[in-house]
Amino acid sequence: MGRCKGGQVIHKWKASIESRENAYIYTLPSDLEGMPLSLLEAMSYGNCCLVSDIPECAEVVEDKALIFKKSDVEDLREKLQEACDHPEMVMKMKNQAADFICEKYNWDEVVKETMKLYRRK
């Protein structure tokens, strides 16, 4: 953040949220990930997502996103072109993304399951 004043930081934060909310497609071309929190966040904003086929991404999105072959620039280009050529497909994915991801990674359920682990003897 450097020497940004508080208002500038907040303005940049709001702009970041707006860019995620208004994105046509969110792309995560990773070769290696843990749990991709940025992907969960992007889907929770109702974004159509395009991710590499690594298990950490593919298992999160299931069939609710576009998936390309890891490290395959041509496949990535083709999937991006497909998204540009088929806005109805993108809108369908956008419309289902938030409900899907918020149900799959429901915070209340995560807490409940975590507490079960702590209470086991």
ChimeraX commands (.cxc) that place a marker at each C-alpha (Angstrom):
marker #1 position 0.00,0.00,0.00 radius 0.5
marker #1 position 2.96,2.29,0.41 radius 0.5
marker #1 position 2.08,5.74,1.66 radius 0.5
marker #1 position -1.60,5.67,0.73 radius 0.5
marker #1 position -3.89,7.60,3.01 radius 0.5
marker #1 position -6.85,5.78,4.56 radius 0.5
marker #1 position -9.32,7.09,1.99 radius 0.5
marker #1 position -7.14,5.96,-0.86 radius 0.5
marker #1 position -6.82,2.47,0.59 radius 0.5
marker #1 position -10.59,2.20,1.02 radius 0.5
marker #1 position -11.14,3.54,-2.49 radius 0.5
marker #1 position -8.74,0.93,-3.93 radius 0.5
marker #1 position -10.44,-1.81,-1.88 radius 0.5
marker #1 position -13.88,-0.79,-3.17 radius 0.5
marker #1 position -12.55,-0.66,-6.74 radius 0.5
marker #1 position -11.15,-4.16,-6.29 radius 0.5
marker #1 position -14.55,-5.47,-5.15 radius 0.5
marker #1 position -16.31,-3.70,-8.01 radius 0.5
marker #1 position -13.92,-5.19,-10.54 radius 0.5
marker #1 position -14.63,-8.67,-9.18 radius 0.5
marker #1 position -18.38,-8.09,-9.17 radius 0.5
marker #1 position -18.34,-6.75,-12.73 radius 0.5
marker #1 position -15.89,-9.20,-14.29 radius 0.5
marker #1 position -17.06,-11.01,-17.40 radius 0.5
marker #1 position -14.94,-14.02,-16.48 radius 0.5
marker #1 position -12.47,-14.82,-13.69 radius 0.5
marker #1 position -9.44,-16.83,-14.83 radius 0.5
marker #1 position -7.17,-18.84,-12.55 radius 0.5
marker #1 position -4.43,-20.40,-14.74 radius 0.5
marker #1 position -2.53,-22.06,-11.89 radius 0.5
marker #1 position -0.25,-25.06,-12.17 radius 0.5
marker #1 position -0.06,-25.40,-8.39 radius 0.5
marker #1 position -2.52,-24.31,-5.70 radius 0.5
marker #1 position -3.65,-25.08,-2.22 radius 0.5
marker #1 position -7.27,-24.24,-1.53 radius 0.5
marker #1 position -7.74,-21.34,-3.99 radius 0.5
marker #1 position -9.53,-18.76,-1.84 radius 0.5
marker #1 position -9.58,-16.29,-4.71 radius 0.5
marker #1 position -11.63,-18.83,-6.68 radius 0.5
marker #1 position -14.12,-19.24,-3.84 radius 0.5
marker #1 position -14.38,-15.47,-3.61 radius 0.5
marker #1 position -14.82,-15.05,-7.37 radius 0.5
marker #1 position -17.61,-17.61,-7.47 radius 0.5
marker #1 position -19.29,-16.06,-4.42 radius 0.5
marker #1 position -19.46,-12.80,-6.40 radius 0.5
marker #1 position -21.29,-14.68,-9.15 radius 0.5
marker #1 position -18.46,-14.82,-11.64 radius 0.5
marker #1 position -18.10,-17.29,-14.47 radius 0.5
marker #1 position -14.75,-18.92,-13.80 radius 0.5
marker #1 position -12.13,-20.46,-16.05 radius 0.5
marker #1 position -9.64,-22.61,-14.17 radius 0.5
marker #1 position -6.84,-25.03,-14.91 radius 0.5
marker #1 position -7.63,-28.73,-14.51 radius 0.5
marker #1 position -5.50,-29.21,-11.41 radius 0.5
marker #1 position -7.46,-31.09,-8.71 radius 0.5
marker #1 position -7.41,-28.13,-6.30 radius 0.5
marker #1 position -9.43,-26.06,-8.79 radius 0.5
marker #1 position -11.45,-28.70,-10.65 radius 0.5
marker #1 position -12.76,-30.24,-7.42 radius 0.5
marker #1 position -13.93,-26.85,-6.20 radius 0.5
marker #1 position -15.83,-25.84,-9.34 radius 0.5
marker #1 position -17.08,-29.32,-10.37 radius 0.5
marker #1 position -19.16,-28.65,-13.51 radius 0.5
marker #1 position -19.96,-25.03,-12.64 radius 0.5
marker #1 position -17.01,-23.45,-14.47 radius 0.5
marker #1 position -14.91,-23.73,-17.59 radius 0.5
marker #1 position -11.80,-25.88,-17.21 radius 0.5
marker #1 position -8.71,-25.95,-19.42 radius 0.5
marker #1 position -5.67,-28.23,-19.50 radius 0.5
marker #1 position -2.95,-27.07,-17.12 radius 0.5
marker #1 position -0.07,-25.23,-18.84 radius 0.5
marker #1 position -1.81,-25.51,-22.22 radius 0.5
marker #1 position -1.92,-21.96,-23.60 radius 0.5
marker #1 position -3.83,-23.02,-26.70 radius 0.5
marker #1 position -6.56,-24.72,-24.65 radius 0.5
marker #1 position -6.78,-21.62,-22.45 radius 0.5
marker #1 position -7.12,-19.43,-25.54 radius 0.5
marker #1 position -9.85,-21.70,-26.95 radius 0.5
marker #1 position -11.82,-21.65,-23.68 radius 0.5
marker #1 position -11.55,-17.85,-23.48 radius 0.5
marker #1 position -12.74,-17.60,-27.08 radius 0.5
marker #1 position -15.62,-19.96,-26.31 radius 0.5
marker #1 position -16.63,-17.71,-23.42 radius 0.5
marker #1 position -16.53,-14.66,-25.69 radius 0.5
marker #1 position -18.52,-16.41,-28.40 radius 0.5
marker #1 position -21.20,-17.77,-26.05 radius 0.5
marker #1 position -22.34,-15.10,-23.60 radius 0.5
marker #1 position -25.44,-17.16,-22.76 radius 0.5
marker #1 position -23.17,-19.94,-21.41 radius 0.5
marker #1 position -21.24,-17.38,-19.36 radius 0.5
marker #1 position -24.48,-15.94,-17.95 radius 0.5
marker #1 position -25.68,-19.44,-17.02 radius 0.5
marker #1 position -22.47,-20.08,-15.10 radius 0.5
marker #1 position -22.63,-16.65,-13.47 radius 0.5
marker #1 position -26.21,-17.28,-12.37 radius 0.5
marker #1 position -25.36,-20.56,-10.63 radius 0.5
marker #1 position -21.89,-19.76,-9.25 radius 0.5
marker #1 position -22.74,-17.96,-6.01 radius 0.5
marker #1 position -25.47,-20.33,-4.84 radius 0.5
marker #1 position -23.34,-23.35,-5.69 radius 0.5
marker #1 position -20.17,-22.23,-3.94 radius 0.5
marker #1 position -21.91,-20.78,-0.89 radius 0.5
marker #1 position -23.80,-24.04,-0.40 radius 0.5
marker #1 position -20.75,-26.23,-1.01 radius 0.5
marker #1 position -18.54,-24.20,1.36 radius 0.5
marker #1 position -21.14,-23.11,3.90 radius 0.5
marker #1 position -19.34,-21.45,6.81 radius 0.5
marker #1 position -21.80,-22.77,9.40 radius 0.5
marker #1 position -21.18,-26.33,8.22 radius 0.5
marker #1 position -17.41,-25.81,8.18 radius 0.5
marker #1 position -17.51,-24.61,11.79 radius 0.5
marker #1 position -19.76,-27.48,12.84 radius 0.5
marker #1 position -17.47,-30.09,11.23 radius 0.5
marker #1 position -14.38,-28.44,12.72 radius 0.5
marker #1 position -15.93,-28.50,16.20 radius 0.5
marker #1 position -16.68,-32.21,15.77 radius 0.5
marker #1 position -13.00,-32.83,15.14 radius 0.5
marker #1 position -11.98,-30.91,18.25 radius 0.5
marker #1 position -14.51,-32.74,20.41 radius 0.5
marker #1 position -13.40,-36.23,19.35 radius 0.5
marker #1 position -11.50,-38.15,21.98 radius 0.5
marker link #1:1,2 radius 0.2
marker link #1:2,3 radius 0.2
marker link #1:3,4 radius 0.2
marker link #1:4,5 radius 0.2
marker link #1:5,6 radius 0.2
marker link #1:6,7 radius 0.2
marker link #1:7,8 radius 0.2
marker link #1:8,9 radius 0.2
marker link #1:9,10 radius 0.2
marker link #1:10,11 radius 0.2
marker link #1:11,12 radius 0.2
marker link #1:12,13 radius 0.2
marker link #1:13,14 radius 0.2
marker link #1:14,15 radius 0.2
marker link #1:15,16 radius 0.2
marker link #1:16,17 radius 0.2
marker link #1:17,18 radius 0.2
marker link #1:18,19 radius 0.2
marker link #1:19,20 radius 0.2
marker link #1:20,21 radius 0.2
marker link #1:21,22 radius 0.2
marker link #1:22,23 radius 0.2
marker link #1:23,24 radius 0.2
marker link #1:24,25 radius 0.2
marker link #1:25,26 radius 0.2
marker link #1:26,27 radius 0.2
marker link #1:27,28 radius 0.2
marker link #1:28,29 radius 0.2
marker link #1:29,30 radius 0.2
marker link #1:30,31 radius 0.2
marker link #1:31,32 radius 0.2
marker link #1:32,33 radius 0.2
marker link #1:33,34 radius 0.2
marker link #1:34,35 radius 0.2
marker link #1:35,36 radius 0.2
marker link #1:36,37 radius 0.2
marker link #1:37,38 radius 0.2
marker link #1:38,39 radius 0.2
marker link #1:39,40 radius 0.2
marker link #1:40,41 radius 0.2
marker link #1:41,42 radius 0.2
marker link #1:42,43 radius 0.2
marker link #1:43,44 radius 0.2
marker link #1:44,45 radius 0.2
marker link #1:45,46 radius 0.2
marker link #1:46,47 radius 0.2
marker link #1:47,48 radius 0.2
marker link #1:48,49 radius 0.2
marker link #1:49,50 radius 0.2
marker link #1:50,51 radius 0.2
marker link #1:51,52 radius 0.2
marker link #1:52,53 radius 0.2
marker link #1:53,54 radius 0.2
marker link #1:54,55 radius 0.2
marker link #1:55,56 radius 0.2
marker link #1:56,57 radius 0.2
marker link #1:57,58 radius 0.2
marker link #1:58,59 radius 0.2
marker link #1:59,60 radius 0.2
marker link #1:60,61 radius 0.2
marker link #1:61,62 radius 0.2
marker link #1:62,63 radius 0.2
marker link #1:63,64 radius 0.2
marker link #1:64,65 radius 0.2
marker link #1:65,66 radius 0.2
marker link #1:66,67 radius 0.2
marker link #1:67,68 radius 0.2
marker link #1:68,69 radius 0.2
marker link #1:69,70 radius 0.2
marker link #1:70,71 radius 0.2
marker link #1:71,72 radius 0.2
marker link #1:72,73 radius 0.2
marker link #1:73,74 radius 0.2
marker link #1:74,75 radius 0.2
marker link #1:75,76 radius 0.2
marker link #1:76,77 radius 0.2
marker link #1:77,78 radius 0.2
marker link #1:78,79 radius 0.2
marker link #1:79,80 radius 0.2
marker link #1:80,81 radius 0.2
marker link #1:81,82 radius 0.2
marker link #1:82,83 radius 0.2
marker link #1:83,84 radius 0.2
marker link #1:84,85 radius 0.2
marker link #1:85,86 radius 0.2
marker link #1:86,87 radius 0.2
marker link #1:87,88 radius 0.2
marker link #1:88,89 radius 0.2
marker link #1:89,90 radius 0.2
marker link #1:90,91 radius 0.2
marker link #1:91,92 radius 0.2
marker link #1:92,93 radius 0.2
marker link #1:93,94 radius 0.2
marker link #1:94,95 radius 0.2
marker link #1:95,96 radius 0.2
marker link #1:96,97 radius 0.2
marker link #1:97,98 radius 0.2
marker link #1:98,99 radius 0.2
marker link #1:99,100 radius 0.2
marker link #1:100,101 radius 0.2
marker link #1:101,102 radius 0.2
marker link #1:102,103 radius 0.2
marker link #1:103,104 radius 0.2
marker link #1:104,105 radius 0.2
marker link #1:105,106 radius 0.2
marker link #1:106,107 radius 0.2
marker link #1:107,108 radius 0.2
marker link #1:108,109 radius 0.2
marker link #1:109,110 radius 0.2
marker link #1:110,111 radius 0.2
marker link #1:111,112 radius 0.2
marker link #1:112,113 radius 0.2
marker link #1:113,114 radius 0.2
marker link #1:114,115 radius 0.2
marker link #1:115,116 radius 0.2
marker link #1:116,117 radius 0.2
marker link #1:117,118 radius 0.2
marker link #1:118,119 radius 0.2
marker link #1:119,120 radius 0.2
marker link #1:120,121 radius 0.2
view
